Amino acid sequence: MSQKAVIFDMDGLLIDSEPLWQEAGIEALSIYGVKLSVQQYHSSTGLRTPEWIEHWFSYFQVDPAFAPNAISTIEEAAMEKISQRGTALPGVHFILDFFRKQNYRIGIASSSPQRLIDMVITKLGIGSYIEETSSAGQLAFGKPHPEVFINCAELLQIKPANCLVFEDSFNGLIAAKAAKMKCVVVPAQDVFHQPKWSAADLKLGSLVNFNELLLQAVWMGGE
């Protein structure tokens, strides 16, 4: 049997950081007279900060000359908030133990900067599980482009077709499927019932709900 890998997104999947990114983003936009709704924020989760700022600056017609400062403001604020208040989401150690026992290679592919990925791994105490990490911030393209997942698969030395991705955002789901990988989504509860998640191979309410039968079903789907 071919070696397989599991690749995890990070924000909103392993650590409860999306509300903190949301705070940081909304606070930063307010400096430029923009009031972003929670619904609007959810439509843009999974993007790298530069694309996120570009998207909303264009939408609200903010001078793009302010973008570099806004990006720095958001990332620094998010780092501080996550460092102080970020907590592991349910099932993180369970799911990592599960895939270790299944002899999967394990990676993280995130839109966050590498320094935040490193900080979260340390904060959650999961360094012994994670073999490789890929930050879209260091690549040419961010999600929903598949590059970050393809890059992580290359680092893990596993073919994309033998990779399973866990995601919480729709942009991440699109990226995983574009990379020709299987994808399990664990959406936030307030968007859980939206029909867009049907593009995934499996939808879960929590990482703790995953098991060997579901793993087999994911790999059998579409074959």
N, C-alpha and C positions, 0 to 999 in steps of 0.2 A: 504494500500500500504506500502511495506517495506521501511524503512528509507534508503536513498542512500547517498553516499559520492562522492565528487570530490577531486582528488589528483593532485596537480600541481607539475611538475618539476619546477626548478627555473632558472638556468642559461640558457640564450638564449630563455626563454619563458616568464618569468615575468620581467627580467632585461636584458638589452643589455650588458651582461658580457662576452659572448663567444669571441668577438674580444680581450678582455682584458686578458682572460685566454690564448688565442692564443699567444698574445704578451709575456706573462709571460713564457709560455712553450717554445716558440721558442728561447727566450733570454736565458733561462736556459740551453737548449740543446746546444746552440752555445758555451757555456763555455767548452763543451767537444768535440768541433770540428764538431758538427753535424749541418747541415743546413736542417731544416724541411720545406717542401713546404706547402702551404695553403691546397692543395688537400689532402696531407698526414694527416694534422691536422684534417680535417673534418672526415676522416675515423675513428678517435679515440675519437670523442666527446662523452660525456656521461660516460666515464670511471672515476673512482676515480684516484686521482693523483698517488698513488703507482702503480696501474695497468698501468696507462698511461706511467709512467717512465719505468716500467718493459718491456712493449711492445716495446717502442722505443729504450731503451738500448739494448735489445736483437736484434732488427732489425739492428741497426747500430754498434753492437758489442762493446758497451761501458762497461767498467768494472763495474759490479753491486755493487762493494764496494762504488761507488760514489752515489748510489741511495738515501740514507737517506738525504744527503746534497742537492741533486737536488730536492727532494720532498719538503723540507723545503723552498728552494729558490723560487720555483714556487708558493707555497701557500702563502708565505708572500708577494710576489710581486703582486699576484692576489688580495689579500685582500686590499692592498694599492691602486692599480689601480681602483678597483671596488668602494672603498670608495670615491675616488676622482672624478671618471669619469663615474661610472655606472649610467644609466638612465632607467626609466621604459619603457617597450615596450608598443606599442599601445594596449589599451583595458584592461589593468590590472584591474583598478577599475571597469570598465564595467562588466567584466566577474565575478569578485567576488561579485558584487551587484546582478548580474543575479542569481548566485547559492544560494546566501543568500535568495533571494525572492522565490526560488524553494524549500527552506527548506532543502538543502543539508548540510551535515557536510563537512567542508573544511579543507584540509591538504596540506602540502608540503612534497615531498619526493625527496631528492637531493643527488647527489654524493659529493657535497661540504661539508667541515667541518661544524659542528654545529655552530661554532662562526661566520662563514660567512653567514649562513642561518639567524641567529639572526640579524646580521648587515644589511642584505638586507631587512628584514621585517621592521626594524626600518627606514631605508633609504627611503623605498617606502611608509611608513605610512599605512601599511596594517595589523598591529597587531590585530585590532579588528575583522578581518575576519578569521584569521588563528587559528583553534582550536588545531591542533597538527602538529608537524614536525618530520621528520625522516631523519637522516643523514646516508648515507651508510658508511661514514667514521667510524662510531661507531659499524658497523655490521660486520659479518664474510665475507660477499660477497658484491660486488658492481654490478651495472648494467654491462652487460645484465642479471645478475641473478635477480630474482624477489623479493629477500628478502626485499629490502627497501620499496617496495610498499605493500607487505604483512604486514610488521611491521607497516607502517602508518595506514593501514586498521584496524589492531588490536588496535592501540592507539585510533582510531576513533570509535571503537566498531561496525564496519560495515563489513559484509561478503564481501570477494573479488568480488564475482559475482554481488554485488550491488555497485561497485566502478567504477567510470569513471576517467580515467587518461588523462591529457593534457601533451604532450611531444613535444620536438623539435628535439631530436636526435634519430637515428636508434637504438642505444644500449638501450635507454629508451623505445622505442616502443617494442623491443623484451622483455624487462623486464616486461612491463605492460601486454603483451599478455601471457607471461609465468605465470603471477600471476592470469590468468583467468579474467582479467578486460577488460572493454571496453577502447578503446584508440583513442583520437583525436590528430593528429599531426599537428604542425604548423612549418614546416621546414623553414630554411633560404632560401632566394630567390635564391641563387646560386646553391642550390641542390633541389629546390622545384619540379622540373619535373622528378627527378629520379624515376624509376619504383618501387624501394624498398618500397616506402611509401604505396603501395597498400595493405600491410599487416594490415594497420590501419583501424579502423571503419569509419574514416572520416579524410580528409585532408583539412586544411584551410590555407589561405594566411595571416590571422591575427585573433587575438582573437576577434576583433570587429565584425567579420563576423558571429559569433555564434548567434543562436536564438533558440526559443522554438521548432520550427518545426525540426531543425537539431537535437536537443536533443532527441525528440521523435524518429526520424529516427535512431539514434545511438542505442537506446535501442531496437528497433524493428529488427535491422539487425541481421541476424543469428538465429532468433527465429523461 
